Amino acid sequence: MLEIRSARKVFYKGQADEKIALDDLDLRLETGEFGVVIGSNGAGKSSMLNAISGALVLDAGRIVINGDDVTAMPVHKRAMRLARVFQDPMKGTAASMTVAENMLLAELRASRRTLRRGLNPARLAAYRERLSLLGLGLENRLDTRVELLSGGQRQSLSLIMAVGGSPDLLLLDEHTAALDPRTADIVMQATVRAVEALKLTTLMVTHNMQHAVDFGHRVVMLDAGRVRLQIAGDEKKAVTVPDLIGHFSVKTDRMFLAS
Amino acid sequence: MDFLQDTLASFVSLVPVTLAQSLILAFVVLGIMIPFRMLSFPDLTSEGAFPLGGCVCGVLMAAGMPPVPAILAALLAGFLAGCCTAFIHLRFRIHTLLAGILMMTMLYSVNLRIMGRSNLSVFGSPTVFDRVPFLQPGFPASKIVMAGAIGLLAFLLLLHFFRTEKGTAVRAVGANPEMAEAQGINVWLATIGGVGLAGAFSAASGALMVQSQGFADVNMGLGILINGLAALMIGEAIVGKQSVLRQLAAPFVGAVVYYQLVSFCLAAGMPPPDLKLATGLFVLAMLALPSLKRSRGPAPARETFRE
């Protein structure tokens, strides 16, 4: 379960270009719930995700994950509870390290690292099996450095790394936005399969209205740092792309294209 | 013909001495490689940590301390110096290179304070090189055996460490700090520990050098960084850097080959004052090679360093 309680963040406070990124934002996501966040550029989607992950320190408000207040925890401590897939495929993986080493880093996200050998045969076999689920042939490239993979392969790897170990909370930050439509589709399908199989509490930011309609239990629309609209339950099942776009105060070209 | 013969003769006669020296200096190269390659943290501390190790070791030996504890004390001093550089970078968001320059400049004064004068003779004090069995102390063979044995030990320990769970995490900090943090790795701890470790190696090299040459001098670090970098580049060109094993072997191979090359140049009559220019040009060429290649072939992945 994720709770954001009156989160507030102001950039450039007291200056001419003061910007309120999060304006007493409240949000609650039940355990196992898949929330989709939409909103125009500058609505506070990224700020919200960064506040949850710890990359952004709040001016006021609390972040609670499964009943524990994590507001004061640095990024690396929160990593025990949450995993994140970034928009940029470069960001979520260590480029100069191998596929297997990246998998190892993710596996140890929530545990203490020891002075024992990292990549042992048992682990390599487990990684091979988990990567084969993607059907991209990554299971045969465990010793390949990640920088030699394509953007789609890297993003798929990031996803497998993030969902491994069943984090309390999964954050997806426009994780298919940088991919071509076909690859984006593959990554999105893999995401939904994993989230459903593991019943992960998930928060996904997207600009793709079709994804917001097709996936998730709840749509959250942000505007000017606040939750403007939430659609859940049966209402969510009936919602259409034009419905969602109708709620935007500022319509961008991208949304017109989507409709 | 005579010239060639003379050159070869004087080069060959210098091989053992140069080998002993290069095995001692391999630790500095290691101390340059670890932050540079494992942490993407171009660190200049070694230019100050090397004489720091020498000064600490020299003073303690002059005060009658046995050689091994003197080296361990130097190691600790170098570790602290490295930690300070990393801390300055992390806490005040100062560029890694500037943090290193600040540290090595300040260390010069610290080194002078530690010794109380600019150089100190410890000739005649017992050294680790006296302890090699079957060999006469003071000759290159004993230095080669002792420095080589310590180097092998350091190599094996590091090889094990960088393949453990903790060591993999440290390498991740160098590969992608943001990702490492998101994977629950404490970037501060890994950076401070890693740069500290490198400082310890640089200082150990200085301490061994003092025991080898019989005196400590505040200026003994002058140019050590560029020499070490050149050695590292040669080592990487020979053994590569694709795996942990190769990356760790590069400093040792590079140091041995580089100092033999220098010795050869000197034997061939190259004036010693030109040495730094030649070394600098060589390092420049090695660093420029990827961008020269790029203008022809496909663009290789650009190396990124922390700022």
Interface residues (C-beta under 8 A of the other chain):
Chain A: S53 V75 H76 K77 A79 M80 A83 R84 K91 G92 T93 A94 A95 S96 M97 E101 L104 L105 A106 L108 R109 A110 R113 T114 L115 R116 R117 G118 L119 E147
Chain B: H160 F161 R163 T164 E165 K166 G167 T168 A169 R171 A172 G174 A175 N176 E178 M179 A180 E181 A182 Q183 G184 I185 N186 V187 A301
